[in-house]
Amino acid sequence: MMHRAWLSVVLLTALRTPLCAQESAVWRDPSPHKVQFVTVEENVRLEVLDWGGSGRPIIFLSGLGGTAHLFDEFAPKLANAYHVYGITRRGFGASSIPASGYEADRLGDDVLSVLDSLKLNAPVLVGESLGGEELSSVGSRFPGRVAGLVYLDAGYQYAFENGKGTTLEELQKIAPPQPPEPSAIDSAGFAAYQAWFKRINGIAFPEAEFRQMMESAPNGSVGKTRTPPSVPMAILAGMRKYTDIRAPVLAIYAVPHDLGPWLNDNKDPAMRTAAEAFSANDVAWTEKQAKAFEDGVPSARVIRLPRANHVVFLSNEADVLREMRAFLAALK
């Protein structure tokens, strides 16, 4: 399972709001990437973003419900020393939405197919949240294909499960308080929706990411979901237990997780009590999982960032860039 503090954000975004955008007639993606599509299976194409650069390839993979556009503002900061790409997994954004193929190793095979198509040798895979699943699939089965793996708050049960971390039963007892639905004003346009998201969570995705995650209604408001709920559900059902990750690893955990302004500043006594109870459980199980990963993956350098958001590279950009650059510089 994925981190429950962000299950509300990920699944509410993935299921309640949509997963592909119709671009506004006037809006243009400002990120300096090229877009191409790579066929990974018959009738299945994945969107691949290329931010350019030279040197070792770095491949970004988003969490559940997200697309490669999540990295639109972060990825270019590494393009001065590396060639930076992002892959939108099947089922989301501009990638194909087939009826099947959402098992963990099939998603890992999709990544390998992109590497083959683009002739990328010894890349570093960087996964955010559920992106850790693809990292572990590749790093367990084909460690020689990658130079290293970077888990951005992504080393949870879908990426590493040896029976010593947080159990599914423990995880199911943890439920974060739910944020309010966006109002009609908040959904009137993507800029308004982005502002609402930041008020709730303390971070905001690039506008292009919201436009990939959501349809644009004819009046410019944020529309309904395009990807059926069966897609994220199939991914959750298709997880497997990875224990033998045999590639150099950098794993960054947010512990404790920042819950965002909506909960941090909430004055309602019942909500404060629920948030405090959740935070206590979150610290306990996140640290337990981080320790299991640290002990179970000998190659791993495990970093803990206190009070970071689950999308850690957005809340703690400088910390993540520093740790990533040090890790990348040490790779052979």
C-alpha positions as CSV (number, residue, x, y, z in Angstrom):
1,M,0.0,0.0,0.0
2,M,1.1,3.6,-0.5
3,H,1.5,6.1,2.3
4,R,-1.9,6.7,3.8
5,A,-1.2,10.4,4.6
6,W,-1.3,10.9,0.8
7,L,-3.8,8.3,-0.1
8,S,-6.4,11.0,0.2
9,V,-4.5,13.3,-2.2
10,V,-3.5,10.5,-4.6
11,L,-6.7,8.7,-4.8
12,L,-8.9,11.7,-4.6
13,T,-6.9,13.2,-7.4
14,A,-6.7,9.9,-9.3
15,L,-10.4,9.0,-8.9
16,R,-12.4,12.1,-8.2
17,T,-10.5,14.3,-10.6
18,P,-9.2,13.3,-14.0
19,L,-6.1,12.0,-15.5
20,C,-5.7,13.6,-18.9
21,A,-6.0,17.1,-20.1
22,Q,-7.4,19.0,-23.0
23,E,-5.1,22.0,-23.3
24,S,-6.7,25.4,-23.3
25,A,-6.5,27.3,-26.5
26,V,-4.3,30.0,-24.9
27,W,-2.3,28.1,-22.3
28,R,1.1,26.6,-23.2
29,D,3.3,24.4,-21.1
30,P,6.3,26.5,-20.1
31,S,8.5,23.6,-19.2
32,P,11.5,23.2,-21.6
33,H,10.9,19.6,-22.6
34,K,10.2,17.8,-25.8
35,V,7.4,15.3,-26.0
36,Q,7.5,11.9,-27.7
37,F,5.6,8.6,-27.5
38,V,7.2,5.2,-27.2
39,T,5.3,2.0,-28.0
40,V,5.9,-0.6,-25.2
41,E,3.3,-3.2,-26.2
42,E,0.8,-3.6,-29.1
43,N,-1.5,-0.5,-29.0
44,V,0.2,0.9,-25.8
45,R,2.2,4.0,-26.1
46,L,3.8,5.9,-23.2
47,E,4.4,9.7,-23.1
48,V,8.1,10.4,-22.6
49,L,9.3,13.9,-21.7
50,D,12.9,15.0,-22.6
51,W,14.3,18.0,-20.7
52,G,17.6,17.7,-22.6
53,G,21.1,17.9,-21.1
54,S,24.1,15.7,-21.5
55,G,25.7,13.0,-19.5
56,R,24.2,10.0,-17.6
57,P,20.4,9.6,-18.3
58,I,18.0,10.2,-15.4
59,I,14.5,8.9,-15.7
60,F,11.7,10.3,-13.5
61,L,8.6,8.2,-12.6
62,S,5.6,9.7,-10.8
63,G,3.4,8.3,-8.1
64,L,-0.1,6.8,-8.5
65,G,-2.4,9.2,-10.4
66,G,0.4,11.4,-11.6
67,T,2.3,12.0,-14.9
68,A,5.8,12.9,-15.9
69,H,4.7,16.6,-15.9
70,L,4.9,16.5,-12.1
71,F,8.6,17.0,-12.6
72,D,8.3,19.9,-15.0
73,E,9.9,22.4,-12.7
74,F,12.3,20.1,-10.8
75,A,13.8,18.1,-13.7
76,P,15.4,21.0,-15.5
77,K,17.5,21.7,-12.4
78,L,19.5,18.6,-13.2
79,A,19.9,19.0,-16.9
80,N,23.1,21.0,-16.6
81,A,25.0,17.7,-15.7
82,Y,22.6,14.9,-16.8
83,H,20.2,14.0,-19.6
84,V,16.8,14.1,-18.0
85,Y,13.7,12.3,-19.0
86,G,10.3,11.5,-17.5
87,I,7.8,8.6,-18.3
88,T,4.1,8.7,-17.8
89,R,3.0,5.2,-17.0
90,R,0.2,3.5,-18.9
91,G,-3.3,4.5,-17.8
92,F,-2.5,8.1,-17.0
93,G,-2.1,11.4,-18.7
94,A,-1.4,11.3,-22.5
95,S,-0.2,7.6,-22.3
96,S,-2.5,4.8,-23.5
97,I,-5.2,3.5,-21.2
98,P,-5.3,-0.2,-22.0
99,A,-7.7,-2.6,-20.2
100,S,-4.8,-4.6,-18.7
101,G,-1.1,-4.6,-18.0
102,Y,-1.0,-2.9,-14.6
103,E,0.8,-5.6,-12.6
104,A,4.1,-4.4,-11.0
105,D,6.5,-6.2,-13.3
106,R,4.5,-5.3,-16.4
107,L,5.0,-1.6,-15.4
108,G,8.6,-2.3,-14.8
109,D,8.9,-3.9,-18.3
110,D,7.3,-0.7,-19.7
111,V,10.2,1.3,-18.3
112,L,12.7,-1.2,-19.8
113,S,11.0,-0.9,-23.1
114,V,11.5,2.9,-23.0
115,L,15.2,2.4,-22.2
116,D,15.6,0.1,-25.1
117,S,13.7,2.3,-27.5
118,L,15.7,5.4,-26.6
119,K,19.0,3.4,-26.3
120,L,19.6,4.6,-22.8
121,N,22.5,2.9,-21.1
122,A,23.0,2.7,-17.3
123,P,20.4,5.3,-16.4
124,V,19.4,6.3,-12.9
125,L,15.7,5.7,-12.2
126,V,14.1,8.2,-9.8
127,G,10.6,7.3,-8.5
128,E,8.2,9.4,-6.4
129,S,5.7,7.6,-4.2
130,L,4.3,4.6,-6.2
131,G,7.1,5.1,-8.7
132,G,9.2,3.1,-6.3
133,E,7.4,0.0,-7.5
134,E,8.9,0.2,-11.0
135,L,12.3,1.0,-9.4
136,S,12.2,-2.2,-7.3
137,S,10.9,-4.3,-10.2
138,V,13.8,-3.3,-12.4
139,G,16.4,-3.2,-9.6
140,S,15.4,-6.7,-8.4
141,R,15.2,-8.4,-11.8
142,F,17.7,-6.5,-14.0
143,P,20.1,-4.6,-11.7
144,G,22.7,-4.5,-14.5
145,R,20.4,-2.3,-16.6
146,V,20.6,0.7,-14.2
147,A,23.4,2.6,-12.5
148,G,21.3,3.5,-9.5
149,L,17.8,4.0,-8.0
150,V,16.5,7.0,-6.1
151,Y,13.3,6.5,-4.0
152,L,11.6,9.8,-3.2
153,D,9.4,8.9,-0.3
154,A,8.8,5.8,-2.4
155,G,10.3,2.9,-0.3
156,Y,7.0,1.6,1.0
157,Q,5.3,-1.8,0.8
158,Y,4.9,-1.7,-3.0
159,A,8.7,-1.2,-3.3
160,F,10.0,-3.3,-0.4
161,E,8.3,-5.9,1.8
162,N,10.3,-8.4,3.8
163,G,7.9,-8.8,6.7
164,K,9.8,-6.4,9.0
165,G,8.3,-3.2,7.9
166,T,4.8,-1.9,8.5
167,T,2.2,-4.5,7.9
168,L,-0.9,-4.1,5.8
169,E,-3.0,-4.6,9.0
170,E,-1.2,-1.7,10.7
171,L,-1.5,0.5,7.7
172,Q,-5.3,-0.1,7.4
173,K,-5.7,1.3,10.9
174,I,-4.3,4.6,9.9
175,A,-6.7,7.0,8.2
176,P,-5.9,10.7,7.8
177,P,-8.7,13.3,8.1
178,Q,-10.1,14.1,4.7
179,P,-9.8,17.6,3.2
180,P,-12.8,19.4,1.9
181,E,-13.8,19.2,-1.8
182,P,-12.8,22.1,-3.9
183,S,-15.6,24.6,-4.4
184,A,-17.0,25.8,-7.7
185,I,-14.8,28.8,-7.4
186,D,-11.8,26.6,-6.7
187,S,-12.5,24.6,-9.8
188,A,-13.3,27.5,-12.1
189,G,-9.9,27.2,-13.8
190,F,-6.6,25.5,-13.4
191,A,-4.9,28.4,-11.7
192,A,-7.7,28.5,-9.1
193,Y,-7.5,24.8,-8.6
194,Q,-3.7,25.0,-8.2
195,A,-4.2,27.7,-5.5
196,W,-6.8,25.6,-3.7
197,F,-4.4,22.6,-3.7
198,K,-1.6,24.6,-2.2
199,R,-3.9,26.0,0.5
200,I,-4.7,22.4,1.5
201,N,-1.3,20.7,1.1
202,G,1.3,23.5,1.3
203,I,2.7,22.6,-2.1
204,A,1.3,22.8,-5.7
205,F,2.0,20.7,-8.7
206,P,3.0,22.4,-11.9
207,E,0.0,23.6,-13.8
208,A,0.8,21.3,-16.6
209,E,0.5,18.3,-14.2
210,F,-3.0,19.4,-13.2
211,R,-3.9,19.9,-16.9
212,Q,-2.7,16.3,-17.6
213,M,-4.6,14.9,-14.6
214,M,-7.8,16.7,-15.3
215,E,-10.0,17.5,-18.3
216,S,-10.7,21.1,-19.2
217,A,-14.4,21.8,-19.5
218,P,-15.6,24.0,-22.4
219,N,-15.9,27.0,-20.1
220,G,-12.3,26.5,-18.9
221,S,-13.2,25.0,-15.5
222,V,-11.7,21.8,-14.2
223,G,-13.6,18.9,-15.5
224,K,-14.2,15.3,-14.6
225,T,-11.9,12.3,-14.5
226,R,-11.1,10.5,-17.8
227,T,-9.2,7.4,-16.5
228,P,-11.6,4.9,-15.0
229,P,-11.2,4.0,-11.3
230,S,-10.3,0.5,-12.4
231,V,-6.8,1.6,-13.5
232,P,-5.5,2.7,-10.1
233,M,-7.3,-0.2,-8.5
234,A,-5.6,-2.6,-10.8
235,I,-2.2,-1.1,-10.0
236,L,-2.9,-1.5,-6.2
237,A,-4.1,-5.1,-6.8
238,G,-1.1,-5.9,-9.0
239,M,1.6,-5.1,-6.4
240,R,4.2,-7.7,-5.4
241,K,6.7,-8.1,-2.6
242,Y,10.2,-7.0,-3.5
243,T,13.0,-7.9,-1.2
244,D,16.2,-8.3,-3.3
245,I,17.1,-4.9,-4.7
246,R,20.6,-5.2,-6.2
247,A,21.5,-1.7,-7.4
248,P,22.9,1.3,-5.6
249,V,20.1,3.1,-3.8
250,L,19.3,6.5,-2.4
251,A,16.1,6.4,-0.4
252,I,14.7,9.6,1.0
253,Y,11.8,9.4,3.6
254,A,9.6,12.2,4.9
255,V,9.3,11.4,8.6
256,P,7.2,12.7,10.1
257,H,5.2,13.8,7.1
258,D,4.0,17.4,6.9
259,L,0.2,17.3,6.7
260,G,-0.2,20.6,5.0
261,P,-1.8,23.9,6.2
262,W,-5.4,22.6,6.2
263,L,-4.6,20.2,9.0
264,N,-1.6,22.0,10.6
265,D,-3.6,25.2,11.1
266,N,-7.0,23.7,11.6
267,K,-8.7,25.1,14.8
268,D,-11.5,22.5,15.0
269,P,-10.8,20.5,18.2
270,A,-12.0,17.2,16.7
271,M,-9.9,17.7,13.6
272,R,-6.9,18.6,15.7
273,T,-7.3,15.4,17.7
274,A,-7.6,13.3,14.6
275,A,-4.6,15.0,13.0
276,E,-2.4,14.4,16.1
277,A,-3.5,10.8,16.3
278,F,-2.7,10.3,12.7
279,S,0.7,12.0,13.0
280,A,1.7,9.7,15.9
281,N,0.9,6.6,13.9
282,D,2.5,8.0,10.8
283,V,5.8,8.6,12.6
284,A,5.8,5.0,14.0
285,W,5.0,3.2,10.8
286,T,7.0,5.4,8.5
287,E,10.1,4.9,10.7
288,K,9.5,1.2,10.9
289,Q,9.3,0.9,7.2
290,A,12.4,3.2,6.7
291,K,14.4,1.0,9.1
292,A,13.3,-2.2,7.4
293,F,14.4,-0.8,4.0
294,E,17.7,0.5,5.5
295,D,18.5,-2.9,7.1
296,G,17.2,-5.0,4.2
297,V,18.9,-3.2,1.3
298,P,22.6,-3.1,2.1
299,S,23.4,-0.7,-0.8
300,A,20.9,1.9,0.4
301,R,21.8,5.3,1.7
302,V,18.6,6.2,3.7
303,I,17.9,9.9,4.4
304,R,15.1,11.1,6.7
305,L,13.7,14.6,6.2
306,P,11.5,15.8,9.1
307,R,8.3,17.6,8.3
308,A,8.7,17.1,4.6
309,N,5.7,16.6,2.3
310,H,5.1,13.2,0.8
311,V,6.0,14.8,-2.6
312,V,9.3,15.6,-1.0
313,F,11.1,17.1,-4.0
314,L,8.5,19.9,-4.0
315,S,8.5,20.7,-0.3
316,N,12.3,20.2,0.2
317,E,13.8,20.9,-3.2
318,A,17.2,22.0,-2.0
319,D,17.6,18.9,0.3
320,V,16.6,16.5,-2.4
321,L,18.9,18.1,-5.0
322,R,21.8,18.1,-2.6
323,E,21.4,14.4,-1.8
324,M,20.7,13.4,-5.4
325,R,23.8,15.2,-6.7
326,A,26.0,13.6,-4.1
327,F,24.6,10.2,-4.9
328,L,24.9,10.6,-8.7
329,A,28.4,11.9,-8.5
330,A,29.5,8.8,-6.6
331,L,28.1,6.3,-9.1
332,K,30.4,4.4,-11.4
